[in-house]
Amino acid sequence: MDISPDKVGFVILRARELGVKVGRWDRSSDDADADTILESRPSDGTERELRSFIRGLNEEEKTALVAIAWLGRETFETYEEAFTTARQEATSPTESYLLGMPLLADYLESGLESLGIDTSEMEDELYRKV
């Protein structure tokens, strides 16, 4: 694999956080509190942080991230085939492509598991670090 499992785990963690966000129903204030923590707000840095993290990866790591997501959604059967195709077909910024996948965290988790990597312990460890 051309990316460390910890880096993929970080993307999974942040993508899960983005996945639970909902649209704001109260436009009167931008003050986040316990009742609105899951509302998507312009001041929420989660998406910016994830985009920046993915953008900062080297080309091999970006390609690997796409390949793992494709494995997870069962587009390809082997990592090598997914990686080669991801490299050849890259046309848009990786962060935009990946964040456009509604089930990104699930796909990455399934992709890692198909490669024999247990994600349950990895996610627990990442939550402790963050």
C-alpha positions as CSV (number, residue, x, y, z in Angstrom):
1,M,0.0,0.0,0.0
2,D,1.3,3.4,-0.9
3,I,-0.1,5.3,2.1
4,S,0.1,4.6,5.8
5,P,-3.1,3.2,7.4
6,D,-2.9,6.0,10.0
7,K,-3.3,8.6,7.2
8,V,-6.3,6.7,5.8
9,G,-7.7,6.5,9.3
10,F,-7.4,10.2,9.7
11,V,-9.4,10.7,6.5
12,I,-12.0,8.2,7.7
13,L,-12.3,10.0,11.1
14,R,-12.8,13.4,9.5
15,A,-15.1,12.1,6.8
16,R,-17.3,10.6,9.4
17,E,-17.5,13.9,11.2
18,L,-18.5,15.6,8.0
19,G,-21.0,12.8,7.2
20,V,-23.1,13.5,10.4
21,K,-23.4,17.2,9.8
22,V,-26.8,18.5,8.8
23,G,-28.0,21.7,7.2
24,R,-28.7,24.7,9.6
25,W,-32.3,25.3,10.4
26,D,-31.7,28.5,12.4
27,R,-30.0,31.2,10.4
28,S,-30.3,33.8,13.2
29,S,-27.0,33.1,14.9
30,D,-23.6,31.5,14.2
31,D,-23.0,30.6,17.8
32,A,-22.4,26.9,18.1
33,D,-23.6,25.1,21.2
34,A,-24.5,21.6,22.3
35,D,-27.8,21.7,20.5
36,T,-26.3,22.8,17.2
37,I,-22.9,21.0,17.2
38,L,-24.0,18.8,14.3
39,E,-25.1,21.6,12.1
40,S,-22.9,22.5,9.1
41,R,-21.6,26.0,9.5
42,P,-19.3,28.1,7.4
43,S,-17.1,28.6,10.4
44,D,-16.7,24.8,10.9
45,G,-13.1,23.9,10.0
46,T,-13.6,20.2,9.6
47,E,-14.0,20.2,5.8
48,R,-11.2,22.7,5.3
49,E,-8.9,20.6,7.5
50,L,-9.7,17.4,5.6
51,R,-9.3,19.1,2.2
52,S,-6.0,20.6,3.3
53,F,-4.8,17.2,4.7
54,I,-5.6,15.4,1.4
55,R,-4.1,18.2,-0.7
56,G,-0.9,17.9,1.3
57,L,-0.4,14.2,0.5
58,N,2.1,13.3,-2.2
59,E,0.7,12.0,-5.5
60,E,1.3,8.3,-4.6
61,E,-0.7,8.8,-1.3
62,K,-3.5,10.6,-3.1
63,T,-3.7,7.9,-5.7
64,A,-3.7,5.2,-3.0
65,L,-6.5,6.9,-1.1
66,V,-8.7,6.8,-4.3
67,A,-7.7,3.2,-4.9
68,I,-8.7,2.2,-1.4
69,A,-12.0,4.0,-1.7
70,W,-12.6,2.2,-5.0
71,L,-11.8,-1.2,-3.4
72,G,-14.2,-0.4,-0.6
73,R,-17.1,0.3,-3.0
74,E,-16.1,-2.8,-4.9
75,T,-15.3,-1.1,-8.2
76,F,-12.1,-3.1,-8.4
77,E,-11.0,-6.4,-7.0
78,T,-7.3,-5.7,-6.5
79,Y,-5.4,-2.8,-5.1
80,E,-3.0,-2.8,-7.9
81,E,-5.7,-2.5,-10.6
82,A,-7.4,0.3,-8.6
83,F,-4.2,2.1,-8.1
84,T,-3.1,2.0,-11.7
85,T,-6.6,3.1,-12.9
86,A,-6.7,5.9,-10.3
87,R,-3.3,7.2,-11.5
88,Q,-4.3,7.1,-15.2
89,E,-7.8,8.7,-14.7
90,A,-6.9,11.5,-12.3
91,T,-8.5,14.6,-13.7
92,S,-9.7,16.7,-10.8
93,P,-8.3,17.6,-7.4
94,T,-8.3,14.4,-5.3
95,E,-9.8,16.2,-2.3
96,S,-12.8,17.4,-4.4
97,Y,-13.3,14.0,-5.9
98,L,-13.1,12.1,-2.6
99,L,-15.3,14.6,-0.7
100,G,-17.9,14.2,-3.4
101,M,-18.4,10.6,-2.4
102,P,-21.3,10.4,0.0
103,L,-20.0,7.2,1.8
104,L,-16.3,8.0,1.7
105,A,-15.6,6.9,5.3
106,D,-17.4,3.6,4.7
107,Y,-15.6,3.0,1.4
108,L,-12.2,3.7,2.9
109,E,-12.9,1.5,5.9
110,S,-14.1,-1.4,3.7
111,G,-11.2,-0.9,1.4
112,L,-8.7,-1.2,4.3
113,E,-10.5,-4.2,5.6
114,S,-10.3,-5.8,2.1
115,L,-6.5,-5.3,2.4
116,G,-6.5,-7.1,5.7
117,I,-6.2,-4.0,7.9
118,D,-8.4,-3.9,11.0
119,T,-9.8,-0.4,11.3
120,S,-11.6,-0.7,14.6
121,E,-8.5,-0.4,16.7
122,M,-7.0,2.2,14.4
123,E,-10.0,4.5,14.7
124,D,-10.0,4.2,18.5
125,E,-6.3,5.2,18.6
126,L,-6.9,8.2,16.3
127,Y,-9.8,9.4,18.4
128,R,-7.5,9.5,21.4
129,K,-4.9,11.5,19.5
130,V,-7.4,14.1,18.2
